[in-house]
């Protein structure tokens, strides 16, 4: 179990619990912080997040990279940008700071 420090779109920080091995999107969607419109297919960008520590974000999948590239015309893409539907929670994520990105 990881506790994530999530900065919401209104600038507040919430602690969100996430189960190891689960998709980050699932925890954020359950907390009603992301829409996850495509259900995890990396095709909508509504679960885009920023990791404060980019080293905890891990590698983007190829499809995710294409989606983030297309979002770049509308929202800021950072080194720590990820689609939460493509990330599994690991122990290293306990206590990490994540910010919800604005929707395109």
Residue frames as qw, qx, qy, qz and C-alpha x, y, z in Angstrom:
[[0.000, 0.890, 0.456, 0.000, 0.00, 0.00, 0.00],
 [0.417, 0.117, 0.013, 0.901, 1.31, 3.43, -0.93],
 [0.023, -0.837, -0.394, 0.379, 0.13, 6.82, 0.29],
 [0.456, 0.381, 0.313, 0.741, 0.38, 9.38, -2.49],
 [0.092, -0.594, -0.232, 0.765, 0.49, 13.14, -1.94],
 [0.337, 0.471, 0.639, 0.507, -1.76, 14.39, -4.75],
 [0.014, 0.365, 0.077, -0.928, -2.10, 18.07, -5.63],
 [0.382, 0.592, 0.709, -0.029, -5.55, 18.61, -7.11],
 [0.322, 0.546, 0.388, 0.669, -6.59, 21.05, -9.82],
 [0.238, -0.904, -0.213, -0.284, -7.79, 23.49, -7.13],
 [0.231, 0.695, -0.462, 0.500, -4.31, 23.52, -5.55],
 [0.683, -0.527, 0.347, -0.368, -5.13, 21.45, -2.47],
 [0.294, 0.387, -0.873, 0.024, -3.11, 18.37, -1.51],
 [0.863, -0.221, 0.087, -0.446, -4.83, 15.10, -0.63],
 [0.216, -0.383, 0.898, -0.021, -3.41, 11.82, 0.63],
 [0.831, 0.199, -0.197, -0.481, -4.64, 8.97, -1.56],
 [0.618, -0.310, 0.722, -0.023, -4.14, 5.28, -0.79],
 [0.683, 0.489, -0.403, -0.362, -3.08, 3.04, -3.66],
 [0.920, -0.195, 0.338, -0.040, -2.59, -0.72, -3.64],
 [0.214, -0.540, 0.709, 0.399, 0.78, -2.06, -4.84],
 [0.309, 0.077, 0.885, 0.339, 0.39, -3.53, -8.33],
 [0.306, 0.742, 0.575, -0.158, -2.75, -1.53, -9.12],
 [0.387, 0.523, 0.280, 0.706, -2.86, 1.12, -11.81],
 [0.168, -0.174, -0.273, 0.931, -2.37, 4.66, -10.52],
 [0.283, -0.203, -0.399, -0.848, -5.42, 5.66, -12.56],
 [0.518, -0.427, -0.729, -0.134, -7.64, 3.37, -10.48],
 [0.406, -0.429, -0.504, 0.631, -6.72, 5.09, -7.21],
 [0.043, -0.147, 0.042, 0.987, -7.07, 8.58, -8.71],
 [0.353, -0.258, -0.585, -0.683, -10.37, 7.71, -10.36],
 [0.487, -0.472, -0.726, 0.116, -11.76, 6.21, -7.13],
 [0.294, -0.451, -0.338, 0.772, -10.87, 9.49, -5.40],
 [0.314, 0.838, 0.446, 0.024, -12.66, 11.34, -8.23],
 [0.270, -0.729, 0.218, 0.590, -9.49, 13.21, -9.24],
 [0.023, 0.314, -0.670, -0.672, -9.26, 12.02, -12.87],
 [0.732, 0.262, 0.031, -0.628, -11.92, 11.07, -15.40],
 [0.330, -0.230, 0.895, 0.190, -10.02, 8.26, -17.15],
 [0.629, 0.407, 0.013, -0.662, -12.42, 8.52, -20.06],
 [0.615, 0.411, -0.604, -0.298, -10.77, 5.82, -22.21],
 [0.924, -0.305, 0.057, -0.223, -10.59, 3.34, -19.34],
 [0.654, -0.539, 0.482, 0.222, -6.85, 2.81, -19.55],
 [0.813, 0.429, 0.315, 0.234, -6.18, 2.60, -23.30],
 [0.434, -0.418, 0.194, 0.774, -3.77, 5.59, -23.31],
 [0.284, 0.403, 0.600, 0.630, -5.97, 7.28, -25.88],
 [0.094, -0.861, -0.435, -0.247, -7.52, 10.29, -24.15],
 [0.368, 0.365, -0.289, 0.804, -5.09, 11.96, -21.74],
 [0.457, -0.686, -0.135, -0.550, -7.71, 12.63, -19.04],
 [0.847, -0.508, -0.106, 0.118, -5.54, 10.82, -16.47],
 [0.560, 0.551, -0.236, 0.571, -2.39, 12.87, -17.16],
 [0.598, -0.788, -0.077, 0.123, -0.34, 13.59, -14.04],
 [0.347, 0.759, -0.414, 0.363, 2.98, 15.21, -13.16],
 [0.837, -0.356, -0.275, 0.311, 5.43, 13.49, -10.81],
 [0.197, -0.964, 0.176, 0.027, 7.37, 16.03, -8.75],
 [0.405, -0.548, 0.692, 0.237, 10.32, 13.65, -8.76],
 [0.676, 0.493, -0.329, -0.438, 10.58, 12.60, -12.41],
 [0.167, 0.388, -0.906, 0.022, 12.77, 9.63, -11.47],
 [0.378, 0.086, 0.818, -0.424, 9.72, 8.02, -9.79],
 [0.626, 0.433, 0.002, -0.648, 7.62, 8.40, -12.95],
 [0.689, -0.015, 0.706, 0.161, 9.40, 5.59, -14.76],
 [0.141, -0.128, 0.666, 0.721, 9.48, 4.96, -18.50],
 [0.579, 0.370, 0.103, -0.719, 6.60, 5.92, -20.76],
 [0.669, 0.231, 0.695, 0.127, 5.09, 3.29, -23.02],
 [0.259, 0.063, 0.541, 0.798, 5.24, 3.96, -26.75],
 [0.072, -0.660, -0.649, -0.371, 1.48, 4.66, -27.00],
 [0.363, -0.795, -0.330, 0.356, 1.67, 6.88, -23.94],
 [0.393, -0.347, 0.226, 0.821, 4.50, 8.88, -25.49],
 [0.110, 0.328, 0.606, 0.716, 2.43, 9.50, -28.62],
 [0.234, -0.776, -0.575, -0.110, -0.57, 10.57, -26.54],
 [0.415, -0.706, -0.144, 0.556, 1.48, 12.95, -24.41],
 [0.335, -0.079, 0.394, 0.852, 3.11, 14.37, -27.54],
 [0.020, -0.539, -0.615, -0.575, -0.35, 15.16, -28.97],
 [0.358, -0.804, -0.451, 0.149, -1.42, 16.77, -25.67],
 [0.526, -0.288, -0.013, 0.800, 1.61, 19.06, -25.81],
 [0.105, 0.407, 0.374, 0.827, -0.24, 21.48, -28.08],
 [0.413, -0.668, -0.388, -0.481, -2.79, 22.07, -25.30],
 [0.672, -0.737, 0.020, -0.068, -1.17, 21.46, -21.89],
 [0.013, -0.787, 0.610, -0.090, 2.31, 21.55, -20.41],
 [0.968, 0.018, -0.241, 0.067, 4.27, 18.32, -20.71],
 [0.279, -0.824, 0.471, -0.147, 7.00, 17.91, -18.08],
 [0.264, 0.434, -0.859, 0.060, 9.81, 15.44, -17.47],
 [0.181, -0.012, 0.887, -0.425, 7.58, 13.78, -14.86],
 [0.636, 0.170, -0.065, -0.750, 4.49, 13.61, -17.09],
 [0.049, -0.018, 0.995, 0.081, 2.73, 10.25, -17.19],
 [0.635, -0.214, -0.355, -0.651, -0.65, 8.87, -18.06],
 [0.425, -0.365, 0.675, -0.480, -1.72, 7.27, -14.79],
 [0.917, 0.141, 0.105, -0.358, -3.47, 4.47, -16.70],
 [0.779, 0.476, -0.393, 0.112, -0.05, 3.21, -17.79],
 [0.118, 0.558, -0.645, 0.508, 1.57, 3.12, -14.34],
 [0.767, -0.366, -0.527, -0.013, 1.49, 0.40, -11.73],
 [0.394, -0.822, 0.241, -0.334, 1.94, 1.42, -8.11],
 [0.769, 0.129, -0.518, 0.353, 5.10, 0.13, -6.43],
 [0.626, -0.595, -0.331, 0.380, 6.52, 0.53, -2.95],
 [0.457, -0.025, 0.045, 0.888, 8.82, 3.29, -4.20],
 [0.067, -0.553, -0.378, -0.740, 5.75, 5.47, -4.79],
 [0.481, -0.672, -0.529, 0.195, 4.85, 5.64, -1.08],
 [0.332, -0.707, -0.151, 0.605, 4.91, 9.30, -0.10],
 [0.382, 0.074, 0.415, 0.822, 5.59, 10.62, -3.61],
 [0.188, 0.581, 0.216, -0.762, 4.14, 13.92, -4.77],
 [0.283, 0.329, 0.748, 0.502, 1.89, 13.89, -7.83],
 [0.210, 0.402, 0.125, -0.883, 0.02, 16.77, -9.41],
 [0.527, 0.537, 0.659, -0.005, -3.12, 16.34, -11.52],
 [0.219, -0.077, 0.409, 0.883, -2.51, 17.94, -14.91],
 [0.447, 0.432, 0.183, -0.762, -5.21, 20.14, -16.44],
 [0.653, 0.350, 0.666, 0.093, -7.26, 18.49, -19.14],
 [0.232, -0.075, 0.482, 0.841, -6.63, 19.50, -22.72]]
